[in-house]
Amino acid sequence: MCGICGEIFFKQGSTSPEKIRKMARLIEHRGPDQEGFYFSPDQQAGLGHRRLNIIDLSTGNQPMKNENDTVVIIFNGEIYNFQELRTDLESKGHTFKTKSDTEAIVHLYEQEGVEGFRKMAGMFAFAIYDEKNRRLVLARDQVGIKPLFYFADSARVVFASELRALVAGIGKLPSLRDEAVFDYLLLQYVPGEDTIFSGVKRLLPGHYLIADPSGVRTGKYMDMKPDAPAQASRVQAVSEVREMLEESVRSQLIADVPLGAFLSGGIDSSTIVALMKRIKGAGVKTFSVDFSALGGATEVNETFWSKFAAEYFKTEHCQLSVSAADAINCFDQVVAHLDEPVADPACIPTYLISKLARSEVTVVLSGEGADELFGGYLRYRLERLAMLLRTFSVPGLVRFLPEKLISAFSNNARARKALRAFAAKNPAQRHILWSSVFPPEQIRQMLGSKEPYFENLVSSFEDFFSGQAGHFNNILWADFCTWLADDLLVKVDRMSMAVSLEARVPYLDHRLVQKVFSMPGEWKTGLLSGKKIFKDAVSGLIPDSIINRKKAGFTLPLGKWFRNELKGLAMDALSPAALKNSGVFETQAVDRILQDHLSGRDDLSLQIFSILLFQLWKDRIKSWV
């Protein structure tokens, strides 16, 4: 795992070595083991690289070049099938000088251009500079596991693994996008190609960017959007899921450094550990965090299950006991490593467990993606119920009841959210409302805006529901492309990289993803349970008690903290003076939220967390330039 950055002037102009070195320093935590730089003979292109040694420790330093030194690459990630790619490329006359996966990308580009990128299985973001054609090529993996941001104007392209380094390359802090702030408050993250900064974009999964004397253009080297489900037997599908998942785990165990896994004791992490144990045998290291000392958070403490799984699989288990003070004290580091505000409280435990794991290993396997592939969230089952009610209820009942019940649940934000989603007719709108933090009208009040940002967001989500994959696969696809890509994977990447730990995600091998999305949505989510086909696939691999246990996640006791330990921080950061100085939020609207929570009238802890994190993040980015 590494960090990359650079700048290319594709018409006139020259880059500054000092600038590229500064950009690289800002992402040193992504690669503390080695730094490397490349500057083109005409000084129009500069590349910077920070390396975390994982594969080929002796000869894998970057930038790396082809045989005649005309094509150079900087790379972040891992290519799990690089050995078979290498064998094929050597048969076609290419000569390799190292044992690293990076070199396979260079020769694949020489052989097939950007179309060859579809052959790579892994997590990656890289930059190739082709001296002969004065061409920069950027590319990002098919799923969007590894980050890559860029800024382009009429003369140059600046790119980096993290926004902080990108801003240093641009030379000034771009203005915030009002629409992105709205989206963040609604969803907890900023979705899609456009970031929170004006003019700054993230390269989309499965896409490439080319910059050369003819200009800048982007394209798609692989389209992952699911099509109509393939006709296959369910029995065969169960077998294929098991086989492909085992192969994914096997391929992701390649490393020349110590490797382990996160283990919560849930079905996702337990399956990965079970397969690791089957493949590796003894010596599997696992890591979990014990939150029992936090108090008031029964959902958060999975200590029993992580211990149970560790004992069952006989792993070398490390567990960190975390107090409220530990969790709160790392809050500043969490904010510091977020490029964009991501109001996911699970960033805190993810940072803590990453720090624990890094004391023992350099690579961990993690369970992100299983819920989006196999339908693990409660909201998917609620959507089934909503569709059922619309099909069989008396006309108008679905609309009338939520309106009446919203009033009845006026002091329960979660209930009001679910009822609004039930009432929505548009599938894209309903999907957004299932996941929303604030109702749209409340965000308009907080921002003092009447712009149609919510309508724009719904319109952008409608494309996810336009395919032939079936309604429930479309729902999973929408979460796969937004919630997973722009929240969960961001959380894992930034929090693990903050401590120089590489996190791999076996459920997101793009070949497994394509296979699962080719299966009918009805095989995954029912009215009473989710992950149906996944549970069948891992039956016998992990204990039934884990397969059948109630889904739990990292749920911190924010409600209690904002009335006690975090009250002072929240009151200071969200005071009228602080809000006025920030210039984003209407003070009265925010104060109503604070008072409703502090009085105990409602639990608005996630809403407060979202505003607080944004304020702290906005204050911190002033130091980026």
C-alpha positions as CSV (number, residue, x, y, z in Angstrom):
1,M,0.0,0.0,0.0
2,C,1.3,3.4,-0.9
3,G,0.6,7.0,-1.6
4,I,1.0,8.7,-5.0
5,C,0.9,12.3,-6.3
6,G,2.0,14.3,-9.2
7,E,1.5,17.0,-11.8
8,I,1.7,17.2,-15.5
9,F,1.6,20.3,-17.8
10,F,0.2,18.9,-21.0
11,K,0.6,22.0,-23.1
12,Q,3.0,24.6,-21.7
13,G,4.5,25.0,-18.2
14,S,6.8,23.1,-15.9
15,T,6.3,21.5,-12.5
16,S,8.3,22.2,-9.4
17,P,10.3,19.4,-7.7
18,E,9.8,21.2,-4.4
19,K,6.0,21.1,-4.9
20,I,6.0,17.3,-5.7
21,R,8.2,16.6,-2.7
22,K,5.9,18.6,-0.4
23,M,2.9,16.7,-1.7
24,A,4.7,13.4,-1.0
25,R,5.5,14.4,2.5
26,L,1.9,15.0,3.3
27,I,1.1,11.4,2.5
28,E,4.1,9.9,4.2
29,H,1.8,7.9,6.6
30,R,0.6,5.9,3.5
31,G,4.1,4.8,2.8
32,P,6.8,5.3,5.5
33,D,9.3,2.8,4.1
34,Q,10.6,4.6,1.0
35,E,10.1,7.7,-1.2
36,G,10.8,8.1,-4.9
37,F,10.4,10.8,-7.5
38,Y,10.4,11.1,-11.3
39,F,10.7,14.3,-13.4
40,S,10.4,14.2,-17.1
41,P,13.4,15.6,-19.2
42,D,11.3,18.6,-20.2
43,Q,10.2,19.1,-16.6
44,Q,6.5,19.1,-17.7
45,A,5.7,16.1,-15.6
46,G,6.6,15.2,-12.0
47,L,5.6,12.1,-10.0
48,G,6.0,11.4,-6.3
49,H,5.6,8.1,-4.4
50,R,5.6,6.9,-0.8
51,R,6.0,3.2,-0.3
52,L,4.7,0.8,2.3
53,N,6.8,-2.4,1.7
54,I,4.5,-5.4,1.1
55,I,5.7,-7.4,-1.9
56,D,9.2,-7.6,-3.3
57,L,10.9,-5.7,-0.4
58,S,14.3,-5.5,-2.1
59,T,13.6,-4.5,-5.7
60,G,10.1,-3.1,-5.6
61,N,10.9,0.6,-5.1
62,Q,9.1,3.2,-7.2
63,P,8.8,5.0,-9.5
64,M,9.4,1.9,-11.8
65,K,10.1,1.9,-15.5
66,N,9.9,-0.4,-18.5
67,E,12.9,-1.9,-20.3
68,N,13.9,1.2,-22.2
69,D,13.0,3.7,-19.5
70,T,10.3,5.4,-21.6
71,V,7.3,4.5,-19.5
72,V,7.2,5.1,-15.7
73,I,4.7,4.2,-13.1
74,I,3.8,5.0,-9.5
75,F,1.3,2.6,-7.9
76,N,-0.9,2.3,-4.8
77,G,-2.4,-1.0,-4.1
78,E,-2.0,-4.7,-4.9
79,I,-2.5,-6.8,-8.1
80,Y,-3.4,-10.2,-6.8
81,N,-3.2,-12.0,-10.2
82,F,0.1,-10.3,-11.2
83,Q,2.0,-13.6,-11.5
84,E,-0.3,-15.0,-14.2
85,L,-0.2,-11.6,-15.9
86,R,3.6,-11.7,-15.8
87,T,3.7,-15.2,-17.3
88,D,1.5,-14.1,-20.2
89,L,3.5,-10.9,-20.8
90,E,6.8,-12.7,-20.7
91,S,5.5,-15.1,-23.4
92,K,4.9,-12.0,-25.5
93,G,8.5,-10.8,-25.2
94,H,8.4,-8.5,-22.2
95,T,11.4,-8.5,-19.8
96,F,10.9,-8.1,-16.1
97,K,13.6,-6.8,-13.8
98,T,11.8,-7.2,-10.4
99,K,9.4,-9.6,-8.7
100,S,6.8,-6.9,-7.9
101,D,3.2,-6.6,-9.0
102,T,3.9,-3.0,-10.1
103,E,6.0,-4.0,-13.0
104,A,3.2,-6.1,-14.5
105,I,1.1,-3.0,-14.9
106,V,3.8,-1.2,-17.0
107,H,4.1,-4.0,-19.4
108,L,0.4,-4.6,-19.6
109,Y,0.0,-0.9,-20.6
110,E,2.7,-1.3,-23.2
111,Q,1.0,-4.4,-24.6
112,E,-2.7,-3.4,-24.6
113,G,-3.1,0.2,-23.5
114,V,-5.9,1.2,-21.1
115,E,-8.1,-1.7,-22.3
116,G,-5.7,-4.1,-20.6
117,F,-6.5,-2.8,-17.2
118,R,-9.7,-4.9,-17.1
119,K,-7.4,-8.0,-16.8
120,M,-6.1,-6.9,-13.4
121,A,-7.7,-8.3,-10.2
122,G,-6.9,-6.2,-7.1
123,M,-7.2,-2.9,-5.5
124,F,-5.3,-0.1,-7.2
125,A,-4.8,3.5,-8.2
126,F,-1.8,4.4,-10.3
127,A,-0.3,6.9,-12.6
128,I,1.7,6.1,-15.7
129,Y,3.7,8.7,-17.6
130,D,4.5,7.8,-21.2
131,E,7.5,10.0,-22.2
132,K,7.3,9.3,-25.9
133,N,3.7,10.5,-26.2
134,R,4.0,13.0,-23.3
135,R,0.9,11.3,-21.9
136,L,-0.3,10.8,-18.3
137,V,-2.6,7.9,-17.6
138,L,-4.4,7.6,-14.3
139,A,-6.5,4.6,-13.4
140,R,-8.5,3.3,-10.5
141,D,-9.7,-0.3,-9.6
142,Q,-13.0,-1.6,-10.8
143,V,-14.7,-1.3,-7.3
144,G,-13.1,1.9,-6.0
145,I,-11.1,0.4,-3.1
146,K,-8.1,2.7,-3.5
147,P,-8.6,6.5,-3.7
148,L,-7.4,8.9,-6.4
149,F,-8.3,12.6,-6.7
150,Y,-7.5,15.0,-9.5
151,F,-7.8,18.7,-10.5
152,A,-7.6,19.7,-14.1
153,D,-7.5,23.1,-15.8
154,S,-6.6,24.3,-19.3
155,A,-2.9,23.7,-18.7
156,R,-2.3,20.9,-16.2
157,V,-3.5,18.0,-14.2
158,V,-2.7,17.5,-10.5
159,F,-3.5,14.3,-8.8
160,A,-3.0,12.6,-5.4
161,S,-4.1,9.8,-3.1
162,E,-5.5,12.2,-0.6
163,L,-7.0,15.7,-0.9
164,R,-4.6,17.3,1.5
165,A,-1.7,16.5,-0.9
166,L,-3.8,17.5,-3.9
167,V,-4.5,20.9,-2.3
168,A,-0.8,21.5,-1.9
169,G,-0.3,20.7,-5.6
170,I,-3.1,23.1,-6.6
171,G,-1.5,25.8,-4.5
172,K,-4.7,27.1,-2.8
173,L,-7.7,25.8,-0.9
174,P,-10.7,25.4,-3.3
175,S,-14.0,26.7,-2.2
176,L,-16.6,24.3,-0.8
177,R,-19.5,23.1,-2.9
178,D,-22.8,24.0,-1.3
179,E,-24.5,21.1,-2.9
180,A,-21.9,18.7,-1.5
181,V,-22.4,20.0,2.0
182,F,-26.1,19.3,1.6
183,D,-25.4,15.8,0.3
184,Y,-23.0,15.2,3.2
185,L,-25.6,16.2,5.8
186,L,-28.2,14.0,4.2
187,L,-26.0,10.9,3.6
188,Q,-23.0,11.2,6.0
189,Y,-20.7,11.4,3.0
190,V,-20.3,13.1,-0.4
191,P,-21.3,10.7,-3.2
192,G,-20.1,10.5,-6.8
193,E,-17.4,12.0,-8.9
194,D,-17.5,15.5,-7.5
195,T,-15.9,16.1,-4.2
196,I,-16.7,18.6,-1.5
197,F,-14.3,21.0,-3.2
198,S,-15.1,23.0,-6.4
199,G,-13.2,21.7,-9.4
200,V,-11.8,18.7,-7.6
201,K,-12.9,15.3,-8.7
202,R,-12.4,11.7,-7.7
203,L,-11.6,9.3,-10.5
204,L,-14.6,6.9,-10.6
205,P,-14.1,3.1,-10.1
206,G,-13.2,1.3,-13.3
207,H,-12.2,4.6,-15.0
208,Y,-9.1,6.1,-16.5
209,L,-7.9,9.6,-17.2
210,I,-5.6,10.5,-20.1
211,A,-3.8,13.9,-20.3
212,D,-1.6,14.7,-23.3
213,P,-1.1,17.6,-25.7
214,S,-4.6,17.1,-27.1
215,G,-6.2,17.7,-23.7
216,V,-7.8,15.8,-20.8
217,R,-10.3,13.1,-21.2
218,T,-11.8,10.3,-19.0
219,G,-13.2,7.0,-19.9
220,K,-14.3,3.6,-18.6
221,Y,-12.1,0.6,-19.1
222,M,-14.6,-1.7,-17.4
223,D,-18.4,-1.4,-16.7
224,M,-19.5,-3.2,-13.6
225,K,-23.1,-2.3,-13.8
226,P,-25.2,-5.4,-13.4
227,D,-27.4,-6.7,-16.2
228,A,-30.4,-9.0,-16.0
229,P,-29.8,-12.0,-13.7
230,A,-28.3,-15.0,-15.4
231,Q,-30.3,-18.2,-15.5
232,A,-28.6,-20.6,-13.2
233,S,-29.5,-23.0,-10.4
234,R,-29.4,-21.8,-6.9
235,V,-27.5,-24.9,-5.8
236,Q,-24.8,-24.1,-8.4
237,A,-24.7,-20.5,-7.3
238,V,-24.1,-21.4,-3.7
239,S,-21.2,-23.5,-4.7
240,E,-19.7,-20.8,-6.9
241,V,-19.9,-18.2,-4.1
242,R,-18.0,-20.5,-1.8
243,E,-15.3,-21.4,-4.3
244,M,-14.8,-17.8,-5.5
245,L,-14.7,-16.4,-2.0
246,E,-12.1,-19.0,-1.0
247,E,-10.0,-18.1,-4.1
248,S,-10.3,-14.4,-3.3
249,V,-9.0,-15.0,0.2
250,R,-6.2,-17.2,-1.1
251,S,-5.0,-14.6,-3.6
252,Q,-5.0,-11.9,-1.0
253,L,-2.7,-13.8,1.4
254,I,0.3,-13.0,-0.8
255,A,2.7,-10.8,1.1
256,D,6.3,-10.6,2.2
257,V,5.3,-9.1,5.6
258,P,3.2,-10.3,8.5
259,L,-0.5,-10.5,7.8
260,G,-3.7,-10.9,9.9
261,A,-7.4,-10.2,10.0
262,F,-10.0,-8.1,11.8
263,L,-12.4,-10.3,13.7
264,S,-15.7,-9.1,15.2
265,G,-17.3,-12.5,15.5
266,G,-19.9,-11.6,12.8
267,I,-20.5,-13.8,9.8
268,D,-18.4,-11.6,7.4
269,S,-15.2,-11.5,9.4
270,S,-15.6,-15.0,10.7
271,T,-15.9,-16.4,7.1
272,I,-12.7,-14.7,6.1
273,V,-10.8,-16.0,9.2
274,A,-12.2,-19.5,8.6
275,L,-10.9,-19.5,5.0
276,M,-7.5,-18.0,6.1
277,K,-7.2,-20.9,8.6
278,R,-8.1,-23.5,6.0
279,I,-5.5,-22.1,3.6
280,K,-2.7,-21.0,6.0
281,G,-3.1,-23.5,8.8
282,A,-1.8,-22.4,12.2
283,G,-0.6,-18.9,13.0
284,V,-3.5,-16.8,11.8
285,K,-3.4,-13.5,13.8
286,T,-6.8,-11.8,14.5
287,F,-7.7,-8.5,16.1
288,S,-10.7,-7.0,17.8
289,V,-11.7,-4.1,20.1
290,D,-13.5,-4.5,23.5
291,F,-15.9,-1.7,24.1
292,S,-17.5,-3.0,27.3
293,A,-15.9,-0.3,29.3
294,L,-17.8,2.4,27.4
295,G,-21.1,1.8,29.1
296,G,-24.6,2.4,27.8
297,A,-23.8,0.7,24.5
298,T,-24.9,-2.9,24.6
299,E,-24.9,-3.1,20.8
300,V,-21.3,-2.1,20.4
301,N,-19.7,-4.8,22.5
302,E,-19.0,-7.9,20.4
303,T,-16.3,-9.2,22.8
304,F,-18.1,-12.4,23.5
305,W,-18.4,-13.2,19.8
306,S,-14.9,-12.2,18.8
307,K,-13.5,-14.3,21.6
308,F,-15.8,-17.2,20.6
309,A,-14.7,-17.1,17.0
310,A,-11.0,-16.7,17.9
311,E,-11.2,-19.8,20.2
312,Y,-13.2,-21.8,17.6
313,F,-10.7,-21.1,14.8
314,K,-7.7,-21.2,17.2
315,T,-6.2,-17.9,16.1
316,E,-3.5,-15.8,17.7
317,H,-6.0,-13.2,19.0
318,C,-5.2,-9.7,20.1
319,Q,-7.9,-7.7,21.8
320,L,-7.8,-4.0,22.9
321,S,-10.0,-2.8,25.7
322,V,-11.1,0.7,25.0
323,S,-12.4,3.3,27.5
324,A,-14.5,6.3,26.7
325,A,-11.4,8.4,27.2
326,D,-9.5,6.3,24.6
327,A,-12.2,6.7,22.0
328,I,-12.7,10.4,22.6
329,N,-9.0,11.2,22.7
330,C,-8.4,9.7,19.2
331,F,-11.2,11.8,17.7
332,D,-8.7,14.5,16.7
333,Q,-6.6,12.0,14.8
334,V,-9.7,10.6,13.1
335,V,-10.7,14.1,11.8
336,A,-7.1,14.8,10.8
337,H,-7.0,11.9,8.4
338,L,-10.4,12.4,6.8
339,D,-10.0,14.1,3.3
340,E,-13.7,14.9,3.3
341,P,-16.0,14.8,6.2
342,V,-17.4,11.3,6.6
343,A,-19.9,11.3,9.5
344,D,-19.5,7.6,10.2
345,P,-18.9,7.1,14.0
346,A,-17.3,3.7,13.1
347,C,-14.3,5.7,12.0
348,I,-13.3,5.8,15.6
349,P,-13.2,2.0,16.3
350,T,-11.7,1.4,12.9
351,Y,-8.8,3.7,13.7
352,L,-8.3,2.0,17.1
353,I,-8.4,-1.5,15.7
354,S,-6.1,-0.5,12.9
355,K,-3.6,0.9,15.4
356,L,-3.8,-2.4,17.4
357,A,-3.2,-4.5,14.3
358,R,-0.3,-2.4,13.1
359,S,1.6,-3.3,16.3
360,E,1.7,-6.9,15.1
361,V,1.2,-7.0,11.3
362,T,1.4,-4.8,8.2
363,V,-1.6,-6.3,6.3
364,V,-5.1,-7.2,7.4
365,L,-8.1,-8.7,5.7
366,S,-11.4,-7.0,6.4
367,G,-15.0,-7.8,5.7
368,E,-16.3,-4.7,3.9
369,G,-18.7,-5.3,1.0
370,A,-20.5,-8.4,2.1
371,D,-23.6,-6.5,3.2
372,E,-23.9,-4.6,-0.1
373,L,-23.3,-7.8,-2.2
374,F,-25.6,-10.1,-0.3
375,G,-28.2,-7.8,1.2
376,G,-27.3,-7.6,4.9
377,Y,-28.9,-4.4,6.0
378,L,-32.3,-4.0,7.7
379,R,-33.3,-1.3,5.3
380,Y,-33.3,-3.9,2.5
381,R,-35.9,-6.0,4.3
382,L,-37.9,-2.8,5.1
383,E,-37.9,-2.1,1.4
384,R,-39.4,-5.5,0.7
385,L,-42.1,-4.7,3.2
386,A,-42.7,-1.3,1.6
387,M,-43.1,-3.0,-1.8
388,L,-45.4,-5.6,-0.3
389,L,-47.6,-3.0,1.2
390,R,-47.8,-1.1,-2.0
391,T,-48.8,-4.2,-3.9
392,F,-51.5,-5.4,-1.5
393,S,-52.7,-2.5,0.6
394,V,-55.8,-0.4,0.1
395,P,-55.0,2.5,-2.3
396,G,-53.7,5.5,-0.4
397,L,-53.0,3.6,2.8
398,V,-49.2,3.6,2.4
399,R,-49.3,7.3,1.9
400,F,-51.9,8.1,4.6
401,L,-50.5,6.0,7.5
402,P,-46.9,7.4,7.5
403,E,-48.2,11.0,7.5
404,K,-50.3,10.2,10.6
405,L,-47.6,8.2,12.3
406,I,-44.9,10.8,11.7
407,S,-46.8,13.1,14.0
408,A,-47.2,10.3,16.6
409,F,-43.5,9.7,16.5
410,S,-42.6,13.4,16.7
411,N,-39.9,12.7,19.4
412,N,-38.2,9.7,17.6
413,A,-36.0,10.7,14.7
414,R,-35.3,7.2,13.6
415,A,-39.0,6.3,13.4
416,R,-39.7,9.5,11.5
417,K,-37.0,8.7,9.0
418,A,-38.3,5.1,8.3
419,L,-41.9,6.4,7.9
420,R,-40.8,9.1,5.4
421,A,-39.1,6.4,3.4
422,F,-42.1,4.2,3.5
423,A,-44.2,7.0,2.1
424,A,-41.9,7.9,-0.8
425,K,-43.1,6.7,-4.2
426,N,-39.9,7.2,-6.2
427,P,-37.5,4.1,-5.6
428,A,-34.4,6.4,-5.7
429,Q,-36.0,8.8,-3.3
430,R,-37.1,6.0,-1.0
431,H,-33.6,4.5,-1.0
432,I,-32.0,7.8,-0.1
433,L,-34.4,8.4,2.7
434,W,-33.8,4.9,4.3
435,S,-30.1,6.0,4.7
436,S,-30.6,9.7,5.5
437,V,-29.4,11.4,8.7
438,F,-31.5,14.6,8.5
439,P,-34.8,15.1,6.6
440,P,-34.2,17.3,3.6
441,E,-36.3,20.2,4.9
442,Q,-34.3,20.4,8.1
443,I,-31.0,20.6,6.1
444,R,-32.5,23.5,4.1
445,Q,-33.2,25.3,7.3
446,M,-29.7,24.7,8.6
447,L,-28.1,25.9,5.4
448,G,-30.6,28.6,4.8
449,S,-30.9,27.3,1.2
450,K,-33.9,26.8,-1.1
451,E,-31.8,25.2,-3.9
452,P,-33.2,21.9,-5.3
453,Y,-30.2,19.9,-4.0
454,F,-32.4,17.0,-2.8
455,E,-34.1,16.8,-6.1
456,N,-30.7,16.8,-7.9
457,L,-29.5,14.0,-5.6
458,V,-32.6,11.9,-6.3
459,S,-32.1,12.4,-10.0
460,S,-28.5,11.3,-9.8
461,F,-29.5,8.1,-8.0
462,E,-32.2,7.2,-10.5
463,D,-29.6,5.8,-12.9
464,F,-28.9,3.0,-10.4
465,F,-32.5,1.9,-10.7
466,S,-32.6,2.1,-14.5
467,G,-30.9,-1.3,-15.2
468,Q,-32.4,-4.7,-15.9
469,A,-30.9,-6.4,-12.8
470,G,-34.2,-6.3,-10.9
471,H,-35.4,-4.0,-8.1
472,F,-33.4,-5.5,-5.3
473,N,-30.2,-5.9,-7.2
474,N,-30.6,-2.2,-8.2
475,I,-30.9,-1.3,-4.5
476,L,-27.7,-3.2,-3.7
477,W,-26.0,-1.7,-6.7
478,A,-26.9,1.8,-5.5
479,D,-25.4,1.2,-2.1
480,F,-22.4,-0.6,-3.7
481,C,-21.6,2.5,-5.8
482,T,-22.3,5.1,-3.1
483,W,-22.4,4.0,0.6
484,L,-19.7,1.4,0.1
485,A,-17.4,3.3,-2.2
486,D,-17.7,6.8,-0.7
487,D,-18.2,6.0,3.0
488,L,-17.2,2.5,4.1
489,L,-14.1,2.1,1.9
490,V,-13.0,5.7,2.6
491,K,-13.3,4.9,6.3
492,V,-11.2,1.8,6.1
493,D,-8.6,3.3,3.8
494,R,-8.0,6.5,5.7
495,M,-8.1,4.9,9.2
496,S,-5.8,2.0,8.3
497,M,-3.4,4.2,6.3
498,A,-3.3,6.7,9.1
499,V,-1.2,4.0,10.9
500,S,0.5,2.6,7.8
501,L,-1.6,-0.6,7.7
502,E,-2.8,-2.2,4.5
503,A,-6.4,-3.4,4.6
504,R,-7.5,-5.9,2.0
505,V,-11.2,-6.7,1.2
506,P,-11.7,-10.2,-0.2
507,Y,-15.5,-9.7,-0.7
508,L,-14.6,-7.1,-3.3
509,D,-12.7,-9.1,-5.9
510,H,-14.4,-7.7,-9.0
511,R,-14.9,-11.2,-10.4
512,L,-16.8,-12.3,-7.3
513,V,-18.8,-9.0,-7.4
514,Q,-19.9,-9.6,-11.0
515,K,-20.9,-13.2,-10.2
516,V,-23.0,-12.2,-7.2
517,F,-24.7,-9.4,-9.1
518,S,-25.6,-11.9,-11.8
519,M,-27.8,-13.7,-9.2
520,P,-31.5,-12.8,-8.6
521,G,-32.0,-10.3,-5.7
522,E,-34.6,-12.6,-4.2
523,W,-31.8,-15.1,-3.4
524,K,-30.2,-12.6,-1.2
525,T,-32.8,-10.6,0.8
526,G,-36.2,-11.8,2.2
527,L,-38.7,-10.2,4.5
528,L,-37.3,-11.9,7.6
529,S,-33.6,-12.3,6.8
530,G,-30.8,-11.1,4.6
531,K,-27.7,-12.7,3.1
532,K,-29.7,-15.9,2.4
533,I,-27.4,-17.3,-0.3
534,F,-24.3,-16.2,1.5
535,K,-25.4,-18.0,4.6
536,D,-26.0,-21.1,2.6
537,A,-22.5,-20.8,1.0
538,V,-20.7,-20.6,4.3
539,S,-22.8,-23.2,6.1
540,G,-20.5,-25.8,7.6
541,L,-17.5,-23.4,7.3
542,I,-18.4,-21.4,10.4
543,P,-20.6,-22.2,13.4
544,D,-24.4,-22.0,13.0
545,S,-24.5,-19.7,16.1
546,I,-22.5,-17.1,14.2
547,I,-24.5,-17.5,11.0
548,N,-27.8,-17.1,12.8
549,R,-26.8,-14.4,15.3
550,K,-28.4,-10.9,15.0
551,K,-26.4,-8.5,12.9
552,A,-24.5,-5.9,15.0
553,G,-22.1,-3.1,14.1
554,F,-19.9,-0.5,15.7
555,T,-22.4,1.7,17.6
556,L,-20.8,4.1,19.9
557,P,-22.7,5.6,22.9
558,L,-22.8,9.1,21.2
559,G,-26.1,10.0,22.8
560,K,-24.6,9.6,26.3
561,W,-21.3,11.3,25.3
562,F,-23.0,14.4,24.0
563,R,-24.8,14.8,27.3
564,N,-21.6,14.2,29.3
565,E,-18.0,13.6,28.1
566,L,-18.4,15.4,24.7
567,K,-20.9,18.1,25.8
568,G,-18.2,20.7,26.3
569,L,-16.6,20.1,22.9
570,A,-20.0,20.2,21.1
571,M,-21.2,23.3,22.9
572,D,-18.0,25.2,22.0
573,A,-17.7,24.0,18.4
574,L,-21.4,24.6,17.7
575,S,-21.8,27.8,19.7
576,P,-23.5,30.7,17.8
577,A,-20.1,32.5,17.6
578,A,-18.3,29.4,16.1
579,L,-21.1,28.8,13.7
580,K,-21.2,32.4,12.6
581,N,-17.5,32.4,12.1
582,S,-17.7,29.2,10.0
583,G,-20.4,30.8,7.8
584,V,-22.2,27.5,6.9
585,F,-25.0,26.8,9.3
586,E,-27.9,28.8,10.6
587,T,-27.3,29.1,14.4
588,Q,-30.9,28.8,15.5
589,A,-31.5,25.6,13.6
590,V,-28.4,23.9,15.0
591,D,-29.2,25.2,18.5
592,R,-32.7,23.5,18.3
593,I,-31.0,20.2,17.5
594,L,-28.6,20.5,20.5
595,Q,-31.3,21.5,22.9
596,D,-33.7,18.7,21.8
597,H,-30.9,16.2,22.4
598,L,-29.5,17.6,25.7
599,S,-33.1,17.8,27.1
600,G,-33.6,14.1,26.3
601,R,-36.6,14.9,24.0
602,D,-35.0,12.9,21.2
603,D,-31.7,11.1,20.4
604,L,-30.1,13.3,17.8
605,S,-26.6,12.2,18.5
606,L,-25.8,11.2,14.9
607,Q,-27.1,14.6,13.7
608,I,-24.9,16.4,16.2
609,F,-21.9,14.2,15.3
610,S,-22.4,15.1,11.6
611,I,-22.4,18.8,12.3
612,L,-19.6,18.7,14.8
613,L,-17.3,16.6,12.6
614,F,-17.9,19.0,9.7
615,Q,-17.1,22.0,11.8
616,L,-13.9,20.4,13.1
617,W,-12.9,19.3,9.6
618,K,-13.6,22.7,8.1
619,D,-11.5,24.4,10.8
620,R,-8.6,21.9,10.2
621,I,-8.4,22.3,6.4
622,K,-7.3,26.0,6.9
623,S,-3.8,24.6,7.7
624,W,-3.6,22.7,4.4
625,V,-2.2,25.7,2.5
